[in-house]
Amino acid sequence: MKALVYLGIGHLELRDIPAPNAEFLVRVMGCGICGTDLKTYSKGHHLFPPPAILGHEFYGLVEKTFPGSGFSVGDPVAVAPYAECGRCSLCLAGGRTLCRNKAFVQGGAFCELVGIPPSYVPTGVFKLPEADDVYTLVEPLACVLNGVGRLSIRPSSRTLVVGAGPMGALFALLFKVRDLPVTVVEPGLHRREAVASWGIDSREPGSVDPGEYDNIVIAVNRRELVEDYVKSVADCGTVLMFAGLGKGETVAVDSYAIHYREVSLTGCSGYALTHFKEALDLTARHREVFSRVISGRMPLERGKDAFGLLQSGQAFKVVLKPGLDSAENPK
């Protein structure tokens, strides 16, 4: 089968590799490039030493199945890249995103076929109403839902999203479909205008008063933004540190804001299966809204072009599609 193989920083190569030998196979119809993929390509990543196949935001068609799986050949499916155990102390305490006994899909999805262990199928494979590239957004939207669950949304709440990258854009669209007030601040003109065209309040940094917002989502991995917004969020407000910082990097927290103004600083990483299922339902019901985040589609052989487009900041999400003959021009 064809696979886009990561061979080191800035190096991707389309290769022929053996198809997985598995009882359950999914033929990949589309896989989104996520922030971790882009980071790995740009800087390297200790979890993905080359050679490696990246990509985990995927959907496809069942190519091969086994009796009693509940699936038939040709069924469109989304696959959760990992699933918590549901039995450990963290899971039972509500910390499912932190489960240390997660089961993972082995191997990435920038390829034609992904093998799924039979034991994982009942937990992590979900039937879709149809095959549509919008379902590459289920996993990142699940992470967004985890983040929203950390906020304190009240009837009078106003939320500020800092950064209109793909995840910030998904936060904004989620608030839009829920008919909740949201403002986005973004320095890049292209992204700012795109978000504004979706009917979302989008402004330049420095043009808003953070004190007017009781929920602030930091979707940019810059320490100083966390520090500044903790100081300036409304009283009793919540600042969500959604974008991760480097290991060992510290944030100076204003003690006056925490103690006297009762500001909360929280964070999150990943999703739980409840978030994944909710994201799948939301994506199916609001396909036209969430599909705005997909800037373009490219075949595997143009993977390096797709990564370059994302590095330029001129796109939100690019979907790599095995078997696609030519690229769809990014919006």
Order of alpha helices (4+ residues) and beta strands (2+ residues): beta-beta-beta-alpha-beta-beta-beta-alpha-beta-beta-alpha-beta-alpha-beta-alpha-beta-alpha-beta-beta-alpha-beta-alpha-beta-alpha-alpha-beta-alpha-beta
